[in-house]
Amino acid sequence: MNHIVRTVDCHAGNEIVHVAYTVNNDIIGNLFHHAEQCRDFILCGAWVAVFVFARRIAEETKVEAVCLRIFNAYGPGQRVTLSNPPIIPNFLKHALTNGSIVIHGDGNQTRDYVYLDDVIDAIIAAGKAVGVDQEIINIGSGVETSVNELARLVRLVTDRKPEHIFNPKRDGGADRMCADISKAGRLLNYVPKVPLESGLRLTIEKDPLLQV
């Protein structure tokens, strides 16, 4: 949260200031095309803390702030951590090195994957938009993709045939998750441009860690 304070301190004296801050889509429950009124949902504590903190700072300093709620962003340079690695670079790395892809649950759970360039476009648009103060705006692709379908696309773009290992003992998370990006379209003129297959190919092409 310190970066929010520093940003506000640097610009609070200006006549008009926009601060666009982002949060991960950390939510609990089975949510499909969840609505724009994010306050109505059960949100993880960290997400709520960031939102409430940023809103209070903005109100006290008269700085306009808009929250962008990012769904499963991916792209070149995304680190693959040992604990809970992000799914797309993890799948790509294992496929390209002739490893195995581990799918938790049955693989039918869905997520919304959005390419880095589309996220950047949304952040720039939010920094310039008028009338978005205190808004919470979902940023995603608006497309629901199952983990099994993601694994199929990874096989396609890598031209490899990694073994798929299903781990039924570990919960795959919420059954369905897809961003309702209608508000982003209305307030930011946001239209995601990179479909998942193209984004996967771009990630392989531009990420030096995936060059094999």
N, C-alpha and C positions, 0 to 999 in steps of 0.2 A: 504493500500500500504506500510505501515511502515515495515511489515514483509519482504517484498521484499528487502527493503533497508538494513535491519539488516542482512539478509542472505548474500547479496552481500558484505557488509562491512566485514563480518567474513571470507569470502573465496576469496576475490578479489586477494589476494597475491599468491594464489595457481597457479600451472602451468596450470592445466585444471580443470574447474569447470562446473558442470551442475546445473542449477536451473530449476526445473519443477514447474510451478505455474498453478493453476486451476481457471477457471471462470465458473459461471453458464451459462446455455444456454438461456440468455436473448436476445430474438430477436423479431422483429416485422414483421408481414406479414404471408402469407400462404407459408410455405417452406416444401417441401417434398423431403427427401433424399438430403438435401442441400449439395452443392459441397464443396470441400476442400478449395477453394479460398474465405475464409470468409470475406476478405476485400471488396468483391463485394456486400455484403449485407448491408441492413439498420440495424445497430446495436444500441442497447441502449447505452446511453452516458456513464454509469458507466463501461460497458464492454469495450468500446473503450478506456476510460481513463486508465484502468488497463493495457490493452495490450500495448498502446503507452508508458506509463510510464515504464513498465518492459522492453520493447524493448530498450528504450533510455538508461536506467541504464546499461543494459547488454552490449550495444555497447560501452559506455564510459569506462566501467571497464574491458572489454574483457572477461566477463563471459558469457558462453553459456546459453541461456534460451529457454525453449520450453513451449508453452501454451497448456494446455489440457482443452478442452471445454466440460464440463461434462453435460450430458443430464439426467435430472430427476433421480438423484441417490436416493436410498432408502436402508433401512436396520435397524438393531437393534439400539436403542438409538436415533432415530430421533425425535426431539421434535415436539409436536403438539401445535402450537401457536393458540391463539384465533383469530388473524387476518391472513387471507390467510394461513391456515394450509397446510402442504404438503399432497397431496392427499392420498398416500398409508397408512401411519399410521393413518390418519384421518378416512379413510374408515374402516380399521381394528378395530380401537378403537370402533367406533359406532356399527359395526357388533357384536363384542364380548360382548358388554354391552347391546345388544338388542335394540339399538337405530335405527335411520333412516339414510340412506345415501342420502345426497343432491347432485344432479348432475346438474351442471350449463349448460344451453343450452339443446341440445337434446341428449347429451352423445355420439354422433358419432365422435366428435373430437378425434384425435389420438395423442399419445405421445410415446416417447421411454423411457422405464424404465430400469435402469441399477443397478444391485445389488452392494452393498458396496465392496464386495471382488473383483469384477471385476475392480472397480475403483482403488482400492489399487494396484492390479496387474499392471494396466496401469501406475500409478504414479511411481512405482518401475522401470518398464521397461523404462520409459522416462528418469529417472535419470541415467540410465546406457547406453542409446542408443548413437550411434555415428551418426553424420550427421543430427541432428535434430535442430540445432541452428536456432532460429527465426521461427520455424514452429508452425502452429496452427493445432491441431489435435483433431478431434471429438472423444469423448469417450461415447459410449452408448452400447445398446444391438444389434442395427441394426434391431430391430423388432418393427413394428408399431402396437400399441394396442389402441383400442378405450376405452374411459372411461366406456362405457356400458360393454365392455368385461372385463375390470378391475373389475367392480362391480360384474360381474358374478363369476369371479375367487375368489373374496373375500368371496362371499357366499359359494363357494365350499370348500375353505381351512379352513374356520371358522365353517363350518357345521351349519350355522345360516341362517335365512331368514329375514334380515333387510328390512324394507320398503324402496323403492327407490322413492325419492321425486325429481321431475324435476323442476328446477327453470328457466323458459324461459326468465325471465326478466334480468338475468345476463348473460353476454357474456361468453361463454366457452373458449374464446381465439382462437388462430390460428386453422384452420380446421384440418391441418395435420402437424405432426412433427416427423421426424425420422432421426436418425444420419446416415450419410454416414461414416462408419468406415473402409473403404478400405485403407485410408492413415494410420490409426492406425495399421492395419494388416501388411501393407508394411514396415513401419518404426519401429514399436515396437513389431512386431510379436504378436499383441494383438488379442486374440480370447476370447470373453465373454463365460463364462462357466455355468452361473447360469440362467436358464430360469425363466420367471416371476412367474409361479406357485410355483416352488421350492423356489424362493427367498421370496415369501410371507410366505411360511411355515417356512422357517428359521427365518424370522423376528419375527413371533409369538413365535417360540421356544426359541429364544435367548434374546428377549426384555422383561425385568422384568415388564415394564409398561403395557405390553399387557397380563400379566398373570391374568386370572380371574377365 
